[in-house]
Amino acid sequence: MNAQPAPFADVRAQDHALAARLFDDVARLSPDVEGVSRPAFSEIETRTLKYLEDVAKAEGLAVWYDAGCNALFSLPEDRDAERFVVVGSHVDSVPFGGNFDGLAGVVAGLICLIRARREGRRFAKPVHVLAMRGEESAWFGPCYIGSKALTGTLAKPEIEARHKGDGRTLEAHMADIGLPVEDIRAGKPLMDVNRIEAYLELHIEQGPLLIGKNIPAAAVSGIRGNIRYRSITCHGEAGHSGAVPKAYRRDPVLAMADLLVRLDESWTTILNKGDDLVLTSGIVATDPEKHAMSRIPDSVSFSLDMRSQKPETLDDMRALLKSEIKEIERDRRVRFELGEELRVEPALCDKGLVAGLEEAMRQVGQEPFVMPSGGGHDAAVFAAAGVPSAMVFVRNRNGSHNPQEAMEIDDFLAGVDILSAFLARAE
């Protein structure tokens, strides 16, 4: 027999207090000088999963770990379901990051389960909440590591990528916590994606659109793909800053600047044509040990991140990048090394799931709104593996990947309401 439902105000107050407690407790587990840091495949990440495990067990949920050492949660009666809906996201963060990116999606899934457990309800289909490791690229370079390992799509160069701090390989860090690295290296999936009915992910919005439109939550239409170079190096020739005339210089910094300006101009042209593109160079550095204000550096390194919803645009930008590099190398007498290229294809959200989320918005009293995702998410990996996938965005001030993330709990619960309503009626 179902439990008597509590008044809405009481349920909302319980949910608000629970969400605030979970976010605050995890923040206290993972503080940094500013913001939080939960490195991928680290002890801090493991401690975060253990905390969520303890909370879930205290609420009477089933908890277990998969071959990727990710935590899973469900209603006890759905633990061994043959087919199920996955509600997932990641628990790692970037260095000096915000507390909500990734974690909000896991907490949202847990609250949906806890609501159902407290009220004695079942979902339309069994639901497994997946708390994943290793989504952020900040630690090793590759992104979506955890979900790629689950789907058997983590490439050899990615598993050999080195940690930005200790220089050890991703494979070594995975082995430390018990992942089956031989299976991962062989491309063997760590889960049977054919058992997944759908993959749903709640995430904070990483841009200003929902803030500008004064909308608490939205469905996502698609996720930008990307081409990334973690470290492009431009090699030139060192010299004295006051003694080498312009005509004799082989300045790698100016060559890099020339390249970025050309790419920026092409970006504007592409946008004016109505196509989708964003470009970022988030790391730029000369070697402080050997370079100085009075010295022309002999090399400079920088990252490049190109994103678009169209694979053709990504292909065009790769070709443009290489063409511009050749011209600059000739004109400025420098040499570029692109290093390893990492690519993730754009992913469209499943139209049926998006329509279902729109209907769930109507059901909970929100005007339906659908928008694209500029950032990348694990949902893109599941979609590429053939799993119908969709996302819910929650309004969030000040972007993400920084300590100033400012998601309001009431907005978060508006997103949870959409997710919960969808799971209750999913066909």
C-alpha positions as CSV (number, residue, x, y, z in Angstrom):
1,M,0.0,0.0,0.0
2,N,1.3,3.4,-0.9
3,A,2.1,5.8,1.9
4,Q,-0.2,8.8,2.4
5,P,1.4,11.7,0.5
6,A,2.6,14.6,2.6
7,P,1.5,18.1,1.9
8,F,3.4,19.8,-1.0
9,A,4.9,22.5,1.2
10,D,6.3,19.9,3.6
11,V,7.7,17.8,0.8
12,R,9.3,20.9,-0.8
13,A,10.8,21.9,2.5
14,Q,12.3,18.4,3.0
15,D,13.7,18.4,-0.5
16,H,15.2,21.9,0.0
17,A,16.9,20.9,3.2
18,L,18.2,17.6,1.8
19,A,19.6,19.2,-1.3
20,A,21.3,22.0,0.6
21,R,22.8,19.5,3.0
22,L,24.1,17.2,0.3
23,F,25.7,20.1,-1.6
24,D,27.2,21.6,1.6
25,D,28.6,18.3,2.9
26,V,30.3,17.4,-0.4
27,A,31.8,20.9,-0.6
28,R,33.2,20.4,2.9
29,L,34.7,17.1,1.7
30,S,36.5,18.7,-1.2
31,P,37.7,22.3,-0.4
32,D,40.5,24.0,-2.3
33,V,42.2,27.4,-1.7
34,E,39.2,28.7,-3.6
35,G,36.1,26.7,-4.5
36,V,36.3,22.9,-4.6
37,S,38.6,20.4,-6.3
38,R,37.5,16.8,-6.8
39,P,40.2,15.3,-9.1
40,A,39.2,12.5,-11.4
41,F,40.1,9.0,-10.1
42,S,41.3,10.4,-6.8
43,E,40.8,9.6,-3.2
44,I,38.7,12.8,-2.9
45,E,36.4,11.5,-5.7
46,T,36.2,8.1,-3.9
47,R,35.3,9.8,-0.6
48,T,32.5,11.8,-2.3
49,L,31.0,8.6,-3.7
50,K,31.2,6.9,-0.3
51,Y,29.4,9.9,1.3
52,L,26.6,9.6,-1.3
53,E,26.5,5.9,-0.6
54,D,26.0,6.5,3.1
55,V,23.2,9.0,2.4
56,A,21.4,6.6,0.0
57,K,21.6,3.6,2.4
58,A,20.2,5.7,5.2
59,E,17.2,6.4,3.0
60,G,16.7,2.7,2.3
61,L,18.0,2.8,-1.3
62,A,20.0,0.0,-3.0
63,V,23.7,0.9,-3.6
64,W,26.3,-0.9,-5.6
65,Y,29.4,-0.1,-7.8
66,D,30.0,-1.0,-11.4
67,A,33.2,-2.2,-13.1
68,G,34.2,1.4,-13.6
69,C,34.1,2.0,-9.9
70,N,31.1,4.4,-10.4
71,A,28.3,4.3,-7.7
72,L,24.8,3.3,-8.6
73,F,21.6,3.8,-6.7
74,S,18.0,2.6,-7.1
75,L,14.8,1.6,-5.3
76,P,15.5,-1.8,-3.7
77,E,13.0,-3.5,-5.9
78,D,14.6,-2.1,-9.1
79,R,18.2,-3.1,-8.3
80,D,18.2,-6.2,-10.6
81,A,15.9,-4.9,-13.3
82,E,16.7,-6.2,-16.8
83,R,16.1,-2.9,-18.4
84,F,16.1,0.6,-16.8
85,V,16.4,4.3,-17.3
86,V,19.7,5.8,-16.2
87,V,19.8,9.2,-14.5
88,G,23.5,10.2,-14.4
89,S,26.2,12.7,-14.1
90,H,29.7,13.1,-12.6
91,V,31.1,13.9,-9.2
92,D,34.6,15.2,-10.2
93,S,35.3,18.9,-10.7
94,V,37.9,21.1,-12.3
95,P,40.6,22.6,-10.0
96,F,39.3,25.5,-8.0
97,G,35.9,24.7,-9.4
98,G,32.3,25.2,-8.5
99,N,30.4,22.7,-6.4
100,F,27.3,22.2,-8.7
101,D,28.8,21.2,-12.0
102,G,28.2,17.5,-12.3
103,L,27.2,17.0,-8.7
104,A,23.8,18.6,-9.3
105,G,22.8,15.8,-11.7
106,V,23.7,13.1,-9.2
107,V,21.9,14.8,-6.3
108,A,18.9,15.3,-8.6
109,G,18.7,11.6,-9.3
110,L,19.1,10.7,-5.7
111,I,16.3,13.1,-4.6
112,C,14.0,11.5,-7.2
113,L,14.7,8.1,-5.7
114,I,14.3,9.4,-2.1
115,R,11.0,11.1,-2.9
116,A,9.7,7.8,-4.4
117,R,11.0,5.8,-1.5
118,R,9.5,8.0,1.2
119,E,6.1,8.1,-0.6
120,G,6.0,4.4,-1.5
121,R,5.9,5.1,-5.2
122,R,7.4,3.2,-8.2
123,F,8.5,4.8,-11.4
124,A,7.0,4.0,-14.8
125,K,10.2,2.2,-15.6
126,P,13.0,1.1,-13.2
127,V,15.5,3.9,-12.6
128,H,19.2,3.6,-11.8
129,V,21.1,6.7,-10.7
130,L,24.7,6.7,-11.9
131,A,27.4,8.8,-10.1
132,M,30.3,8.8,-12.5
133,R,34.0,9.4,-12.1
134,G,36.2,11.4,-14.4
135,E,34.2,13.6,-16.7
136,E,36.3,16.8,-16.6
137,S,39.2,17.1,-19.0
138,A,41.2,19.4,-16.6
139,W,43.1,16.6,-14.9
140,F,44.3,14.4,-17.8
141,G,43.2,16.1,-21.1
142,P,40.6,13.7,-22.4
143,C,37.0,14.4,-21.4
144,Y,34.2,12.0,-20.5
145,I,36.7,9.4,-19.3
146,G,34.3,7.6,-17.1
147,S,31.4,7.3,-19.6
148,K,33.9,6.4,-22.4
149,A,35.2,3.6,-20.2
150,L,31.7,2.3,-19.6
151,T,30.8,2.3,-23.3
152,G,34.2,0.9,-24.5
153,T,35.2,4.0,-26.4
154,L,38.2,5.3,-24.5
155,A,41.0,5.5,-27.0
156,K,44.5,4.3,-26.5
157,P,46.0,7.9,-26.5
158,E,43.5,8.9,-23.9
159,I,44.3,6.1,-21.5
160,E,47.9,7.0,-21.9
161,A,47.3,10.7,-21.1
162,R,49.2,12.0,-18.2
163,H,47.9,13.8,-15.1
164,K,48.6,17.5,-15.0
165,G,50.0,17.2,-11.5
166,D,51.9,14.1,-10.9
167,G,52.6,13.1,-14.5
168,R,51.4,9.6,-14.1
169,T,49.2,8.0,-16.8
170,L,45.4,7.8,-16.6
171,E,45.8,4.0,-16.8
172,A,47.9,4.1,-13.7
173,H,45.4,6.2,-11.8
174,M,42.6,3.9,-12.9
175,A,44.5,0.8,-11.8
176,D,45.1,2.4,-8.4
177,I,41.3,2.3,-7.6
178,G,40.6,-1.0,-9.2
179,L,39.4,-0.4,-12.7
180,P,40.0,-3.3,-15.2
181,V,42.5,-1.4,-17.3
182,E,43.2,-4.3,-19.6
183,D,39.5,-4.5,-20.6
184,I,39.4,-0.7,-21.0
185,R,42.6,-0.7,-23.2
186,A,40.9,-3.5,-25.3
187,G,37.8,-1.4,-25.8
188,K,35.6,-3.7,-23.9
189,P,32.5,-2.0,-22.6
190,L,32.2,-2.1,-18.8
191,M,28.4,-2.0,-19.0
192,D,25.7,-3.4,-21.3
193,V,24.2,-0.3,-22.9
194,N,21.5,-2.4,-24.6
195,R,19.9,-2.7,-21.2
196,I,19.5,1.1,-20.9
197,E,16.1,2.4,-22.0
198,A,17.2,6.1,-21.8
199,Y,19.9,8.2,-20.3
200,L,18.9,11.5,-18.6
201,E,21.2,14.1,-17.1
202,L,20.4,17.2,-15.1
203,H,23.1,19.9,-15.2
204,I,23.6,23.5,-14.4
205,E,23.5,25.8,-17.4
206,Q,27.0,27.0,-18.1
207,G,26.0,30.2,-19.9
208,P,23.6,33.1,-19.3
209,L,20.5,32.2,-21.4
210,L,18.2,31.0,-18.6
211,I,19.2,33.9,-16.5
212,G,18.5,36.4,-19.3
213,K,15.1,34.8,-20.0
214,N,14.2,34.4,-16.3
215,I,13.5,30.7,-16.7
216,P,14.4,28.2,-13.9
217,A,15.0,25.1,-16.0
218,A,14.9,23.9,-19.6
219,A,15.2,20.8,-21.8
220,V,18.3,20.5,-24.0
221,S,18.1,19.9,-27.8
222,G,21.7,18.9,-28.4
223,I,25.3,19.0,-27.2
224,R,28.2,20.6,-29.1
225,G,31.0,18.3,-30.1
226,N,34.6,19.4,-29.9
227,I,38.1,19.1,-31.3
228,R,40.8,19.8,-28.6
229,Y,44.5,20.1,-28.5
230,R,45.8,20.1,-25.0
231,S,49.2,21.5,-25.8
232,I,50.1,23.1,-29.1
233,T,53.8,24.2,-29.2
234,C,55.2,26.9,-31.4
235,H,59.0,26.7,-31.8
236,G,61.0,29.8,-32.8
237,E,64.4,31.2,-32.0
238,A,65.6,32.8,-28.8
239,G,67.2,36.2,-28.8
240,H,67.8,39.4,-26.9
241,S,64.8,41.6,-26.8
242,G,66.7,44.7,-27.7
243,A,69.3,43.4,-30.1
244,V,67.3,41.4,-32.7
245,P,65.5,43.5,-35.4
246,K,62.1,42.5,-36.5
247,A,63.3,41.2,-39.9
248,Y,65.5,38.7,-38.1
249,R,63.1,37.5,-35.5
250,R,61.4,34.1,-35.3
251,D,59.1,34.9,-32.5
252,P,56.8,32.1,-31.5
253,V,54.6,34.3,-29.3
254,L,53.7,36.6,-32.1
255,A,53.2,33.6,-34.4
256,M,50.7,32.1,-31.8
257,A,49.0,35.5,-31.6
258,D,48.8,35.7,-35.4
259,L,47.1,32.2,-35.5
260,L,44.6,33.0,-32.8
261,V,43.6,36.3,-34.4
262,R,43.1,34.5,-37.8
263,L,40.9,31.8,-36.1
264,D,39.0,34.5,-34.3
265,E,38.2,36.3,-37.6
266,S,37.1,33.0,-39.2
267,W,34.9,32.4,-36.1
268,T,33.1,35.7,-36.8
269,T,32.6,34.8,-40.4
270,I,31.1,31.4,-39.5
271,L,28.7,33.0,-37.1
272,N,27.7,35.6,-39.6
273,K,26.8,32.7,-42.0
274,G,24.5,31.3,-39.3
275,D,26.6,28.3,-38.3
276,D,27.5,27.3,-34.7
277,L,31.1,27.6,-33.3
278,V,33.0,28.6,-30.2
279,L,36.8,28.8,-29.8
280,T,38.8,28.9,-26.6
281,S,42.5,29.0,-25.8
282,G,42.5,28.5,-22.0
283,I,46.2,27.8,-21.4
284,V,49.0,30.0,-22.8
285,A,52.5,29.7,-21.4
286,T,56.2,30.3,-22.0
287,D,58.7,28.5,-19.7
288,P,59.3,30.9,-16.7
289,E,62.5,29.0,-15.8
290,K,64.3,30.1,-18.9
291,H,62.3,32.9,-20.4
292,A,62.4,36.5,-19.2
293,M,61.0,40.0,-20.0
294,S,64.2,40.8,-21.9
295,R,64.4,37.6,-23.9
296,I,62.6,36.5,-27.1
297,P,61.3,33.1,-26.2
298,D,62.2,30.0,-28.2
299,S,58.9,28.4,-27.7
300,V,55.3,28.9,-26.4
301,S,52.6,26.4,-25.7
302,F,48.9,26.8,-25.7
303,S,45.6,24.9,-25.7
304,L,42.9,25.1,-28.3
305,D,39.3,24.0,-27.9
306,M,36.9,24.2,-30.9
307,R,33.2,23.3,-30.5
308,S,30.2,23.2,-32.7
309,Q,26.9,21.4,-33.1
310,K,27.9,20.5,-36.7
311,P,30.5,17.9,-37.5
312,E,31.1,19.6,-40.8
313,T,32.0,22.8,-39.0
314,L,34.5,21.0,-36.9
315,D,36.1,19.4,-40.0
316,D,36.3,22.8,-41.6
317,M,38.0,24.4,-38.6
318,R,40.5,21.6,-38.4
319,A,41.4,22.1,-42.1
320,L,41.5,25.9,-41.6
321,L,43.8,25.5,-38.5
322,K,46.3,23.4,-40.5
323,S,46.2,25.8,-43.5
324,E,46.8,28.9,-41.4
325,I,49.6,27.1,-39.5
326,K,51.4,26.4,-42.8
327,E,51.2,30.0,-43.9
328,I,52.3,31.4,-40.6
329,E,55.2,28.9,-40.4
330,R,56.4,30.2,-43.8
331,D,55.9,33.9,-43.1
332,R,57.3,33.9,-39.6
333,R,59.9,31.1,-39.9
334,V,58.5,29.1,-36.9
335,R,57.3,25.6,-36.5
336,F,54.1,24.4,-34.8
337,E,53.5,21.0,-33.2
338,L,49.8,20.3,-32.7
339,G,50.3,17.3,-30.4
340,E,47.5,14.8,-29.8
341,E,44.1,15.7,-31.2
342,L,41.0,14.7,-29.1
343,R,37.6,14.7,-30.7
344,V,34.0,14.2,-29.5
345,E,31.2,14.2,-32.0
346,P,28.2,16.5,-31.6
347,A,25.1,14.7,-30.1
348,L,21.5,15.4,-30.7
349,C,19.1,14.7,-27.8
350,D,16.4,12.1,-28.6
351,K,13.4,14.0,-29.9
352,G,10.9,11.7,-28.1
353,L,12.7,12.3,-24.8
354,V,12.8,16.0,-25.3
355,A,9.1,16.0,-26.1
356,G,8.5,14.0,-22.9
357,L,10.5,16.6,-20.9
358,E,8.4,19.4,-22.4
359,E,5.3,17.6,-21.3
360,A,6.7,17.1,-17.9
361,M,7.4,20.9,-17.7
362,R,3.7,21.6,-18.5
363,Q,2.7,19.1,-15.9
364,V,4.7,20.8,-13.1
365,G,3.5,24.3,-14.2
366,Q,6.6,25.5,-16.1
367,E,6.4,26.9,-19.6
368,P,8.3,24.5,-21.9
369,F,11.6,25.8,-23.1
370,V,14.3,23.9,-25.2
371,M,17.8,25.1,-25.8
372,P,21.2,23.8,-27.0
373,S,24.1,23.0,-24.7
374,G,27.4,24.8,-25.3
375,G,29.3,22.6,-22.9
376,G,30.0,18.9,-23.4
377,H,28.4,16.2,-21.2
378,D,28.4,12.5,-20.6
379,A,25.0,12.4,-22.3
380,A,26.9,12.9,-25.6
381,V,28.9,9.7,-25.1
382,F,25.7,7.6,-24.3
383,A,24.0,9.1,-27.3
384,A,26.9,8.1,-29.5
385,A,26.7,4.6,-28.1
386,G,23.1,4.4,-29.3
387,V,21.3,5.1,-26.0
388,P,18.4,7.6,-26.4
389,S,19.6,10.6,-24.3
390,A,18.3,13.9,-23.1
391,M,19.2,16.6,-20.6
392,V,17.6,19.2,-18.2
393,F,19.4,22.5,-17.6
394,V,19.0,24.5,-14.4
395,R,19.5,28.2,-14.2
396,N,22.9,29.2,-12.8
397,R,24.6,32.5,-12.5
398,N,28.3,33.2,-13.3
399,G,28.9,30.2,-15.6
400,S,30.6,27.1,-14.4
401,H,34.1,25.7,-13.8
402,N,34.7,28.5,-11.2
403,P,33.9,29.0,-7.5
404,Q,31.2,31.6,-8.4
405,E,28.7,29.1,-9.7
406,A,25.4,30.3,-8.2
407,M,22.6,27.8,-8.6
408,E,19.6,28.5,-6.4
409,I,18.2,25.5,-4.6
410,D,14.6,26.5,-5.7
411,D,15.7,26.5,-9.4
412,F,17.4,23.1,-8.8
413,L,14.2,21.7,-7.4
414,A,12.3,23.0,-10.4
415,G,14.6,20.9,-12.5
416,V,14.2,17.9,-10.2
417,D,10.4,18.3,-10.5
418,I,10.7,18.1,-14.3
419,L,12.9,15.0,-14.0
420,S,10.6,13.3,-11.4
421,A,7.4,14.0,-13.5
422,F,9.1,12.6,-16.6
423,L,10.2,9.4,-14.7
424,A,6.7,8.9,-13.3
425,R,5.1,8.8,-16.7
426,A,7.9,7.8,-19.1
427,E,6.6,5.5,-21.9
